[in-house]
């Protein structure tokens, strides 16, 4: 089973995914954070470039837009899905390339994917982004907010959405746990 937690920048995907992992009493759950793996890939590219005295060929500054990352992360997910019963992934699917090359590819090969989009009012999302201690690019997150919401609405009109306004992280995680049928 793959549980894909989706939504705009700043909606709380990572926090919710980690809370689900913490609350599900099953040791056969692994959490995959797209931002972590993207950073890992970029670090490897920079190290390679330094060793070879060249510039790193970085083709996209976000996980959703990087061509190399699409292939890299997809392979990680597929490999882990062979060995682990339940994967929780937090990644915004807010670009066509990501939708097609990662999510679409996996959805065609794995029948057991639960795709959940976290939502909130625009004002709440803006407040969350502005108060986030994470070192992410807040300006870009705020600038792309409308575009990201529109992309999710247009490309995933029938996907389950969970409104996170006025709910605690525990409430959101518990709601997802009730919906998802984890493989035992």
Buried (B, 14 or more C-beta within 10 A) or exposed (E): BBBBBBBBBBBBBBBBBBBBBEEBEEEEBBBBBBBEBBEEBBEEBEEEBEEEEEEBEBEBEBBBBBEBBBBBBBEBBEEBBEEBBBBBBBBBBBBEBBBEBBBBBBBEEBEEBBBBBBBBEEEBBBEBBEEBEEEBBBEEBBEBBEEBBEBBEEBBEEBEBBEBEEBEBEEBBBBBBEEBEBEE
